[in-house]
Amino acid sequence: MFLGKQFLKIDKWFPSSKTCSRCGNVKDELKLSERSYKCECCGIEIDRDYNAALNIRDVGKEMLKY
């Protein structure tokens, strides 16, 4: 615990940028030059880094359930 916060470490190979934060679809490939994420399944278009941040947040929430 640090300042009342718990530190969680997620798998460094978790595909946070390649995973859709809305539907969970995982892209096979996403080039670093692609700055936005567009899901082929649900159609969401979102900033790549924001999408990754949402996925990391959600993984952390899942880890805290157990």
VEXVOTOR-123571 format. One record per residue: x, y, z of N, C-alpha, C in turn. Coordinates in steps of 0.001 Angstrom, whole numbers, padded with zeros to 6 digits, always signed. Example, Ala and Ser with C-alpha at 12.3 -4.5 7.8 and 13.67 -1.06 7.14 Angstrom:
BEGIN
+013190-005690+007800+012300-004500+007800+013200-003300+007800
+012850-002250+007080+013670-001060+007140+012900+000030+007870
END
This chain:
BEGIN
+000842-001183+000000+000000+000000+000000+000886+001246+000000
+000472+002219-000778+001179+003494-000853+000140+004594-000851
+000163+005418+000177-000810+006505+000319-002243+006007+000182
-002498+004837+000751-003838+004273+000714-004218+003632-000605
-003259+003485-001498-003519+002884-002812-002809+001544-002898
-003407+000611-003590-002797-000696-003784-002182-000762-005179
-000943-001240-005266-000246-001375-006541-000492-002769-007093
-000965-002844-008319-001179-004122-008991-000299-004183-010220
+000289-005328-010459+001145-005506-011625+000442-006460-012582
+000200-005976-013808-000426-006843-014798+000656-007450-015685
+000305-008500-016382+001229-009184-017285+001761-008201-018323
+003081-008123-018458+003665-007164-019406+003319-007492-020850
+002853-008690-021120+002482-009086-022480+000981-008955-022733
+000232-008444-021767-001204-008223-021973-001387-007241-023128
-002187-007601-024142-002340-006746-025334-003287-005566-025109
-002908-004644-024229-003800-003540-023866-004134-002635-025042
-003211-002446-025959-003471-001588-027124-004265-002297-028206
-004119-003614-028283-004772-004384-029348-006171-004864-028975
-006563-004676-027722-007853-005158-027235-008878-004030-027224
-010064-004306-027730-011135-003314-027730-011668-003142-026310
-011692-001911-025835-012171-001639-024475-013688-001746-024365
-014387-001799-025483-015843-001930-025457-016282-003395-025530
-015781-004145-026536-016293-005507-026752-015285-006613-026459
-014006-006265-026279-013003-007266-025942-012330-007942-027123
-012714-007579-028339-012070-008154-029521-010584-007789-029522
-009733-008752-029908-008288-008518-029948-007822-008534-031396
-007167-007445-031801-006613-007359-033157-005360-008222-033249
-005142-008808-034424-003916-009572-034652-002714-008645-034735
-002908-007488-035340-001796-006566-035552-002267-005127-035391
-001429-004320-034770-001686-002889-034633-000333-002192-034661
-000078-001464-035734+001210-000785-035892+001322+000378-034912
+002535+000630-034459+002772+001727-033526+002401+003074-034136
+002475+003174-035454+002129+004429-036138+000620+004690-036158
-000184+003672-035879-001646+003839-035820-001992+004447-034467
-002380+005714-034445-002620+006423-033196-004053+006305-032699
-004944+005772-033523-006308+005530-033053-006616+004048-033207
-007534+003590-032369-007949+002194-032397-009346+002144-032998
-009533+001330-034027-010855+001134-034606-011161-000356-034573
-012247-000713-033902-012634-002114-033760-013448-002568-034963
-013040-003701-035531-013762-004267-036666-015086-004899-036233
-015196-005242-034960-016408-005920-034476-017518-004951-034059
-017205-004020-033160-018261-003136-032645-018239-001740-033259
-017157-001397-033980-017106-000122-034682-016599+001068-033887
-016242+000879-032623-015740+002000-031831-014448+002538-032446
-014296+003851-032424-013038+004486-032829-012614+005384-031679
-011417+005138-031148-010975+005771-029913-009458+005956-029963
-008948+006930-029236-007506+007126-029146-006849+005845-028634
-005772+005446-029274-005094+004194-028947-004659+004133-027479
-004055+005207-026970-003559+005213-025597-004700+005218-024580
-005768+005933-024890-006929+005948-023998-007567+004561-023944
-007666+003903-025102-008191+002544-025163-007357+001610-024284
-006024+001709-024392-005132+000872-023588-005319+001153-022095
-005462+002432-021737-005651+002801-020330-006940+002203-019770
-008004+002229-020558-009266+001629-020116-009106+000129-019900
-008373-000526-020789-008152-001965-020649-007325-002293-019414
-006292-001499-019150-005462-001716-017965-006287-001500-016699
-007120-000474-016695-008016-000226-015551-008924-001426-015303
-009500-001953-016378-010429-003074-016243-009743-004348-015761
-008507-004587-016212-007751-005746-015730-007498-005594-014231
-007146-004398-013802-006935-004145-012381-008188-004390-011559
-009329-003955-012062-010599-004188-011359-010882-005679-011226
-010598-006436-012286-010798-007889-012244-009871-008534-011216
-008635-008076-011145-007674-008629-010189-008121-008372-008752
-008749-007243-008496-009182-006900-007141-010389-007710-006681
-011095-008328-007618-012260-009133-007250-011864-010391-006486
-010624-010822-006648-010210-012106-006065-009326-011950-004888
END
